[in-house]
Amino acid sequence: MEHLLFVCLAVLLVALLYSSVGHAGASGYIAVMTLFGFIPEDIKPTALVLNIFVACLSSWQFWRAGFFRWSLFWPFALLSIPFAFLGGYVNLPVHIFKIFVGVILLYSAFRFVLRPKADEEARPPSHLVAVPVGGGIGLLSGLTGTGGGIFLSPLMIFMRWAKTKTASATSALFILVNSVAGLLGNLTSTQKISPFAFPLLVSVIIGGAAGSYLGSSKFSTTVVKRLLAVVLTIAGIKLIFA
């Protein structure tokens, strides 16, 4: 494929940026592959493969830095995994749906730009809230070919369910399990992974390792929120105009 080097550099930068806030970059990879003319059938599974590797790195770095809380994670993950599989299996025309979700992400980004305050006290939601919310986000992640972190982490921060880096740590592992489920669902339906996924893996591993280290250990909460605003903006624009 022509321009493969440029695609590799682009996904490296996406992985670096997204992993710094506990995300894995699927929406960014989808935008890059769309821009460079990948066929639609290859984009979704390739993005999920790349997501899995970067989410592994982010999960490890944020866990190692002491921000991960199992008690916060599992209620969101419980229903998200089967629903992400379902969303990955189904291939629906979801253009209007994506515009709606994209607008929500842009609004979230705007709020982070206006209000990147220091973390306030957080209180985890009840299981009766977290379990269905996780299921809904899992379905969104499977339908859109993302891991769901672009939906979960801003929601957790706005609802004061977790502080910023704890939300990033939760989102990282949430993205990992949902990306695996979404990929399995997609492969059950299509039985195909693009051969271009493998050279891109090297780039995202480099970018993901660097970004997750900086986000978990070096960047302040305010910097993470600013970067999250950038990530949400990219994701929102991608969903609206893809």
Buried (B, 14 or more C-beta within 10 A) or exposed (E): EEEEEEBBBBBBBBBBBBBBBBBBBBBBBBBBBBEBEBEEEBBBBBBBBBBBBBBBBBBBBBBBBEBBBEEBBBBBBBBBBBBBBBBBBBBEEBEEBBBEBBEBBBEBBBBBBEEBEEBEEBEBBEEEBBBBBBBBBBBBBBBBBBBBBBBBBBBBBEBBBBBBBBBBBBBBBBBBBBBBBBBBBBBEBBEEBBEBBEBBBEBBBBBBBBBBBBBBEEBEBEBBBBBBBBBBBBBBBBBBEB
